[in-house]
Amino acid sequence: MIGRVQSPRIIRIGGGCATETAEVLQQLGLSRPFIITDPNLIALGHVARVTDVLDAAGLGWRIFDGAVEDPTDTCVDEGIAALNAGEHDCIIGLGGGSVMDTAKAISFMAVNGGHVRDFKAPAQIDKCGLPTILIPTTGGTGSELTRWCVITDTERVEKYNLSGLACVATAALIDWTFTTTKPWRITADTAVDSLTHAIEAFVSRKAFAYTDSFALSAMPLIADHVRTACAEPDNAEAREALMLAASQAGMAFSNASVALVHGMSRPIGAHFHVAHGLSNACLLPAVTAFSVEAARQRYATCARAMNWATPGDSDAAACARLVAGLQQLNADLKVPSPSQQGHSENEWFAKLPTMAEQALASGSPQNNPRIPTADEIIALYEEVW
């Protein structure tokens, strides 16, 4: 098997590395950034931490703060119009996964044209737009290091996987200090999102040794530190560990792909506007229980990596401990089920056939150790309700 790896040209990681933004731009020969973010990050002062550095270096910049959660085709169009209204030689995406995905999409859609649905996976988008520098503020999606982004089609109410060289950042500055302002819910959900990336990358049918190493490194960092980060938002050790894990898991799934959890998660976000990490968290224990028998040794290795099982446990026992550990993690992190989030039961069950169809169409379930039928996906949606 030949492993194929795509990653940014420049990666800087560590507390305070965002102060090196101007230096990175200058290293790349760039000087006129278009900054994509959202109003909340401006209010928190995170954007000023970067623009102050740019000002000190004499670099001109403009801001588009129209990025939205679960970014849409219309949001991307608005961003492209704002980009074209100025003269820029690069894009900075400063924010969580939604902001970074918006930055990627604005970059490549500005030069490829058409609609995002024209480029949905398995198509590969290799015609690159402006260089993109990504600065994550949540530490969950790993988007800063991946060759993927996800955009919602507002007309068809469907989330699309978009992939290719055009989705790979030119540079990533991974500064954990931004994450200390994250509240419990976002901290918990983004951490479980990272854990899902790591587990799915490790059990994916496209996994290989390079991606395995990143996935197995990320899992214990999340298991050991997520509860502390939720309870103690300013805990530097926990925050740094979760940010590192998010990046490691991002490298893993970017090159090994995700599987059934993500395939089922995207329709939940598209139809019910549930945050991506939260929908992953709702699904992870049930989908893992559904899948373990098809890759018992791999799932057992996940349990042992997180010290939820011992080397002396059989693979079957380790798999049982993995499922129980994921269920307990959700309980400790107070992950609400879809029914507890205030969604309409009638609407949920009415949309399950469409959601199952969209999950399968995404291609991610085909990477799962146990490839599901549409009826099995519907049964899993019913189970997590």
Secondary structure, DSSP 4 states (H G I P E B T S, - for coil): --------SEEEESTTGGGGHHHHHHHTT---EEEE--HHHHHTTHHHHHHHHHHHTT---EEE----SS-BHHHHHHHHHHHHTS--SEEEEEESHHHHHHHHHHHHHHHH-S-GGGGBTTSB--S--S-EEEEESSSSS-GGG-SEEEEEETTTTEEEEEESGGGS-SEEEE-GGGGGG--HHHHHHHHHHHHHHHHHHHHSTT--HHHHHHHHHHHHHHHHHHHHHHH-TT-HHHHHHHHHHHHHHHHHHHHH---HHHHHHHHHHHHH---HHHHHHHHHHHHHHHHGGGSHHHHHHHHHHTTSS-TTS-HHHHHHHHHHHHHHHHHHTTPPPGGGGT--HHHHHHHHHHHHHHHHHTSGGGGSSSPPPHHHHHHHHHHH-
